[in-house]
Each structure stands twice: as C-alpha cells, then as structure tokens.
C-alpha cells in the first residue's frame, strides 16, 4: 500500500498499473491534512515500478496546489497542476 498526503480534495478513482485500486482517507489533522491510503491490487516485487493514477477534484481550500494555464506550459495545450508539499 501507499499513503499520500491530501488536503481538501475529493477522490473518485485510483488505479495502479491500469487496475482499479481500493483507497480510503484516514483521520483529518488540523494542519497536516488527511492521509489517503491506496491499497495496490497486486503485490509488487522489489524494484518493480508502479503507475498510480488518481482521479480527483480540488477545491479553493486545497492548499499548496497551483495550476499553470496551458499558455504557461511548454506544450501550450494542457493546464498543469503541481504541489509544493512533499
């Protein structure tokens, strides 16, 4: 499994290597946010890569999330979301 930090987002779906994965939010913390625990559908071998895709919606309260407009990106076609939290 994998635990990620979140803050004020709504998660609709998670996939790992193209397969649906189960996910659940932990207990919300006042300044740390809310942990999102993702359970991988299959066990990974040591060194095996995993592509995790999360379908979500942010809100104005989603701190540390920032957007580049398409015009601000190198390809000029799609917006880009980034986070300064780690």
LINGIPE-V816131 format. One record per residue. RES is the residue in one small letter. OMEGA is omega in whole degrees, -180 to 180 (NA if undefined). Layout:
res=RES omega=OMEGA
res=RES omega=OMEGA
This chain:
res=x omega=-179
res=x omega=177
res=x omega=179
res=x omega=175
res=x omega=175
res=x omega=174
res=x omega=174
res=x omega=172
res=x omega=176
res=x omega=-180
res=x omega=-179
res=x omega=-175
res=x omega=174
res=x omega=173
res=x omega=175
res=x omega=-176
res=x omega=176
res=x omega=180
res=x omega=178
res=x omega=178
res=x omega=176
res=x omega=179
res=x omega=179
res=x omega=175
res=x omega=175
res=x omega=-178
res=x omega=-179
res=x omega=178
res=x omega=-172
res=x omega=-179
res=x omega=179
res=x omega=-177
res=x omega=-176
res=x omega=178
res=x omega=175
res=x omega=180
res=x omega=180
res=x omega=176
res=x omega=-178
res=x omega=-179
res=x omega=178
res=x omega=178
res=x omega=179
res=x omega=175
res=x omega=178
res=x omega=180
res=x omega=180
res=x omega=178
res=x omega=177
res=x omega=174
res=x omega=-179
res=x omega=178
res=x omega=-178
res=x omega=177
res=x omega=-173
res=x omega=175
res=x omega=178
res=x omega=178
res=x omega=177
res=x omega=179
res=x omega=-178
res=x omega=-176
res=x omega=177
res=x omega=175
res=x omega=179
res=x omega=-178
res=x omega=164
res=x omega=173
res=x omega=178
res=x omega=-179
res=x omega=-180
res=x omega=-178
res=x omega=-179
res=x omega=-179
res=x omega=178
res=x omega=-177
res=x omega=-173
res=x omega=173
res=x omega=-178
res=x omega=178
res=x omega=174
res=x omega=-178
res=x omega=176
res=x omega=176
res=x omega=180
res=x omega=NA
